[in-house]
Amino acid sequence: MVRKRGEIDLRIEGKLYLVRNVAFEQCLYCGEKVISPNVSQIVYDKIKNGEYTEEAINIPVLYGTDVKEGHEANI
């Protein structure tokens, strides 16, 4: 894991939050990002208290397929 500062996305109760300028650790192998318990508490408190802005951001959306794993599929 490597310490970094930047953006992470969190899904909380079905809502997607983009957290900017936050400290996290990132796995060099898989890219997973993890925030510390202290940072997590600060982020959750800000969400609970409505201390965030809402912005329109374009997010690419992909749809999967109903083909079972191991079979070729046209996506």
Secondary structure, DSSP 4 states (H G I P E B T S, - for coil): -EEEEEEEEEEETTEEEEEEEEEEEE-TTT--EE--HHHHHHHHHHHHTT----------------SPTTS----
